[in-house]
Amino acid sequence: MTRRELLGTAVASVLPAVAAPRAAKPNIVYIMADDLGYADLSCYGRTDYRTPNIDRLAAGGMRFLQAYANSAVCSATRTALITGRYQYRLPVGLEEPISENSKPNQGLPPSHPTLPSLLKKAGYGTALVGKWHLGELPSYGPLQSGYDQFWGFRGPAVDYFTHAGATWETDLWDNDRKIEQPGYMTTLLGDHAVSMIDGYAKSKRPFFLSVHFSAPHWPWEGPGDEAESKRITALKGNMNKYDAGTQNSYAAMVAALDIQVGRIVKAVDSHLMAGNTVIVFTSDNGGERFSNTFPFTGRKTELLEGGLRIPAIVRWPGRVRVGSNTEQTAMSMDWMPTFLSMAGVDTDPAFPLDGMDLAPTLGGSYQPVPRKLFWRYKRRAQRAMRDGDMKWLKINDNEFLFDLAADPMERANLKDRQPEVFARLRREYAAWEATMLPEDPATYSTSFGPTQLADHFNTPPAPANTANRPGPSPPQP
């Protein structure tokens, strides 16, 4: 038994003893970091700082070693997460990401069934603390898409001290009311997440709490970097604001995130809810400037593994084996069918899910289920498909075939050595893409009316040399 497994066993031996009797509907706490790289946690390999609280969460549950984001950027992944479907089925999912340059009035349609809306119908309390980034009021928002409560920000990012968003105006909300509250953003989100858990514990109602931290997304400001916040604020509209941050400031941001995750877990445990609460920790896409994505290459906005591969940890005492790892491939859109399955809630048959129910894996079925995964990204006309260990990748006019098991850094291009596999993956990708909305928003806005969009919403899932490698990407919103 490894030290991690021994520690996990010790954790598990305590938690079930203090947990309340398990009810039919488990509580669900979903925690998502922003731009956290695959190896940015010490339990995934980071060595220049420690994340003890998240490490304990992993020791008490399961680590996914092949978890993926649905996109290499945030709002597209969030579309997939909340709908359980490939984001390319919805116009909002084509925005990479939603920004001031996006198609006007773009957002998640309130009429589309979502993870919180379906859980809400089944009697769950539903709350979002943190980042929304799926459309602006008055047409779109968390309360319009199934959440009972919302405390956080609506845009892509905010300053950690002023809470100003992309337009340099305060972007902090209590439900649909804009507010101002002093404090470091990561700490404030932790405060409100703990408060939500305290409230649900008193009500005895099953709950789904989504905590979407902004950390460690730009601006790179640790809890002690208020002077940096003032400097960036003084540079409004100047792209030199991105010439900021250090490895030390990044470490401080992740340490602050780790502290708040520890507080959230402690709140669950202190209310004797551990045995009836599944906690998930993950990220929305691959890492950014200061991230560690080893052993992968690439970063946010790239379909190389470093832009897509993310940490994912699940703890559920008595249900998920402590100190365990899984090689099951997983995507952001899988959490919706997984949580609905755990809660015994039916999906909406009019909107079939693309995601996979991971509950059997979490329950002890350790033999990975083979599956095919697909991505596309407008920048550099990127395309990718994974089938088993083989991955087809296209960047502009350059195409690659990689064996991820033998070559996780994606260096050895096998397209000429395995032409049959290369051709098959290209064909299967083309068949899958034909079931998605056209990539260009200008195309769907003119040629796709309500009927055609509905058809695409309801399309079932598709059956199942480094010279041209892209260089570093600039920071993205």
N, C-alpha and C positions, 0 to 999 in steps of 0.2 A: 504494500500500500504506500502510495506517495505521501509526502507531507501535506499536499493540498487535499488529497482524499481523506487523510486522517483528520485535518482541520474541519473539512466538510462534515465528516461523521459526527464530530463533537458538536458542531453547530446544529445539525439535524436532531441530535439526541436531546437538545434542550427545547427547540422550537415546538415540536408537536406536543410536548408535555404542558406548555403554557398556552397552546392555541385553543380557541373556542371550538366546539363541535362543528364539523364541516357541514355546511348547508348545501342545498341542491345547486344554488347559484354562487359560484366563487366571486369574490371581489377581484378586480383586475386593475393593476397599476402598471401603466406603460410609460417608461421614461426614455426620452429620446434626446441625445446630444446633437449638436449641429456642427458638421464638418469634423467630426472626430475620426481620426484615421484608425486603421485596423490594429496597429500596434501602439496606440497611444495610451493604453492601460498597462499597468505593470503585470497584470495577469495574462496579457497578450504579448508581453515582451519589452515594454518600455523600461529602460534602465536608468535614465537620468533623473527620474522622479518616481514617486510611489502613489498608488491609488488604493489605499488600504480598505476603504469601505466597499468599493466596487469589487475588489479582490475577494472580500468576504462573501459578497453576494454570489460570486462565481463559485467559491468553495462550497457554498451551501446549495448549489444547483448545477446547472448544465451550461457549458460553453459551446456555442456553435463555432466551428472552425471554417465553415464555408457558407457564411451568411453574406447576402448581397443587398445593396440598395436597389430599388427599382430604377433609379436614375442617378446620374453623376452630379445632380444638382437638386436643391431642396424642394421647391414647390411641386415639381413633377413627382418626386417620391411621396410627398404628403398626399397628393391626389390618389396614388395607388394605395397608400396605407388606409385611407379613410373609406375607400370604395371597394377594396379587395380585388381590383382589376388593373390590368395594364393601363397606365395613365393616358396612353395614346388613343383610348376609346372616347375621351372627353376633350373638347376644345381647350379647357383650362390646363389639361395635362400636356398640351403642346407648347406651353410657355416654359422656357428654360432659362431663367425662372420668370415668374410674374414680376414685372418691374414697371417703372414709369414709362418704359418704351413698349409695353405690351399693348395688345389690342384693347381698345377702350371697353370698360365695363366687363372685364373678364373675371370669372370666378367659378367656384363649385356650385352647380345648380341646386338650390334647396330641395327640388323635387327628387333628386337622386338619392336612393337609399344609402345610408352610411353605417359604419360600425356603431357610432353612438346612437343614431336614430333607431336602429334595430334593437339594440340593448335597452334603450329607453322604453320602447314599446313592450319589452318583456319585464318591465318593472325596475330596471336599474336606474340609480342616480348617475348622471353623466356630467363630467366636468373637464374642461381644458384649462390648464395653467401653462402659460408660455406662448410660443409662437404659433400663429394661425397660417398666414401667408397663402390663403386660398380665395382671396377676393375681398373687396372693400364694401362697407356700408354705402347705401342702404340695401343693396341687392344681396350681399353675401356676408356670411359671418358664422362663427361657431354656434350661436343660438339659432340660426336659421338652418343649420345642418345637423341638429340632433343633440347638442350639448345643452344641459340645463343651466350650467354656470360657466363663465369665462373670466379669467383674469390674466392679462398678458398683453402682447402686442400683435398687430395685424400684418405688418410689413415684413420684409426680408431680414432686417436686422435693426438693432437700436444701439446707441451708445450705452455703455454699462452704467454710467453715472447720470447723464442728462436725460436718458431714455428717448432721445431724438432719433427719428427714423431717417429714411432716405431724403425726405424733403426738409430735414432739419427742424421739423416740428415734433412735439412730444407725441409718441405713439404708445401710450399706455392706457389700458382700458379695464374697467370693471363692468362686465357684461357689455352693454352697448353704450356705456357712458365713459367719455374720455376723462382721465384723472391725472393728477400729479402726486407722486409719492417719492420722497428722497430715499436713497439707498442704492447699493450695488445690485445690479439686476439679478445675478445668479442667486444671491441671498434672498432677495424679495420673492423670487419664484419658489425657492425652498420653503420660505415662510408660509406662502399661500397654499402650497401643496400639503404641508403638515396640517394647516388649519382645515383644509377640505377633509382630510382623513379623520381628524378629530370630530368634525361634524357628522360624517357618515357613521362613525362608531357609535355616536349617541342615537342616531336615527334607526340603527339596526337594519338599514336598507342595503341591499347589495349595490355595489358601485363600480363604475368604470372611470378611473382617473387617468387622464393623459397629461403627462408633464413634459412639455417640449422646451427644454432649455435652449438659450441662445448660445451658450458656451460650447466649444471654444471658437465660434464664428468671429470674424472681424467685427469691430475694431479690437485689436489685441491689447486688452486692458485687464490687468489683474486687480484684485481688491485694493492694492496700494498705488494704483496708477491714475489717480484723479487728475494729476498734472498733465498726463498724456491725453486725457479726455478733453481738457481745456485747449491743448495744442491743436488737436484734430478739429475741434469745434471752430477754432479761429481760421481753419483752412477750408471753410465751406466752398464746395464747388471745385476745389483744387485736387486733381488726381494724386498729387504728392501725399495726400493723406494716407495712401496705401503704403508709403515708404515708412513703415512703422513696425513695432513689435520686435520681440527678441525671444530666444528660446526660454529665457527666464520668465518673461511675462506670460508666455504660453503655458509653462509649467504651473504658474500661479493660477491661471484660469482653470486648468484641469483640476488642480488641487481644490479650488473653491467648488467646482462641480462635484467632486468626490465627496466633499463634506456634506453637501446638500442631499446627495443620494443617500448617504448614511443617515441623515435626519429623517428622510422619508421612510426608509426601512425600519428605523427605530420606532417611528410613529405607528406603523403597522403592527410591529411586535409588541409594543407597550399596551396596545388595546386588545391583546390576545387574539389577533386575527391572522396570525402567520399561517396556520394550517388551512385556512380558507381563503387565502389571497395569493394569486399568482403575480409575481413581479417580473417584468421584462425590462432590460436595459439594452439600448442599441444606439445607432447613429443614423442620420438621414442620408448620408452619402460618404464617399471617401474623404481623406484628409486634405488639408490645405497647406499653406506655406511652411508651417513649423511642425507638421505632423510626421509621424513615423509610420510608414506603410510597409515596412519590411515583413516578409520577403518579396513584396510585390513592387512593381514600378507603376508610375502614373499617379494622378491625384484628381481632386475634384474637377469636374467638367471633362474628364477623359474616360473612355470605356476600357482602358487598361485596368488591370485588377486593382491597382491602388486607388482608382477613382470610384470603384464599386464595392470592393470587399470591405466589410464592416464588422466590428465586434457585436456579438449578440449573446446575452446571458439571460437565463430563466431560472427563477427560484420558486418552488412550490413545495414546501415540506410535506413529506408523505406521498407525494405524487411524482416529483422529479428527483432522480437519483443524485445524491450529493457528490460533488467533486467529479462529475462526469463530463465527457466531451462527446460531441457528435460530428460526423462528417456529412450529415444530411445537408444538401444544398437548400437554402431558404432565401426568400425575398421579402421585401417590406410588405407586399400585398398578401403574404401568407398569414399575417397576424389577424386579419379580419375573420377568415374562416376558422382559424384556430380558436380565437376567443368566443366566437359564436358557438362552436362545437362544445367548448368547455361549459358554456352557460346554457346549453340545450336550446338555443334559439335558431329558428329556421332562417335561411336566406330568402331573399326576394327572387322568385323564379323568373321574373321579368328581366332581371339583371344578373345573369349567371356570373359567378366569380371565376377569376383566373388563378387566384391564389390556392395554395395547398394547405390542408389541415395538418398542422404539425403536432397535434395532440398525441397521436400514436408514438411519435419519436420522443416526446417529452415523457410519455408514460412507460417507456422502457423498450420500445421497438427500435433497437439500435442498428438494424440493417438499413442503410440508406436506400431510399426509394429513388430510382433513376428518373430524371426529368430533364426537360429542355427549357432553357431560359433565353429570353430575347431582350435586347436593348437597341435603342437608337438615340442619337444626339445630333442636333443640327450643326453645331460648331464642328468644322472640319469634316462634315458629312460622315460622322462616325456611325458604324453599325457593328453589332456583335451578337453572337449566339453561342451558348454553351450546351453541349450534349455529352453527358458523362464527364470525362476528363478533357475532352477536346473542345477547343474554342476557336471559332472563326471571328476575325476582326477585320474591319475595313476602316481606313482613315484616308479621307479624300480618295485618291485613285490607287492607294496601296492596300493590298490584301495579305492577310496572314492566317496561318493555322498553327495553333499552339497545343501542346500536351501539358495541361496545367499541373498534373501530378509530377511529371518529370522536369518541368520547366516553369515554375511559378513566376519567374521574372519575365516571362514572355520574350525570350531572346532568340530561340531557334525556330525559324519559320519552316514548317513542314509541308507547305502547300504543294511543293513539287515532289516530295517523297511519299506523300499520301494523297494523291490527286482525287481518288474516289471519295474519301472522307471530305476533302475540301469542297468538291462539287456538290456532294449531298447536303452539307450544311448551308451552302449558298442557296440551294433550291428550297430547303425547308425554311430558311429565313425569308425568302421572297414570298412563299406561301403564307407565312405568318403575317408579314407586313401588309399583305393585301387585305387582311381583316381589320386593319387599324385605320384611323383617320389619316388623310394626307398630312404630310409633315408641315407644309406651309400654311399658316393660319389664313393668309389671304385667299388660298384655294378653298378651304372649307367655308369661309365666310360668304363666298359668292356662289359656290356650286352646291353647298349642302344646306338644304332647308330642314325644317323640323322633322319631317318624315325620314329623310336620309340619315340625319343625326341619330334618330331613335333606332334605326336599323343598325347603325354602328355600335350604339350603346349595347344592343342586345345580341350582337354577333357572338356566338359561342367561341371558346378558346380554340386556337388552331391545333390540329392533331400533333397528337403528339408525333536575318540580316537586320541591323538596327539603323541604317542610314536614313530611313524614312520615318523614324520614331519621332513623335512630336516633342518639342521642348517644353519647358515649364510654362504653365498657364498663369496669366495675371489673376489677382483675386477677383472673385465673382460675387455679386450680391446674394 
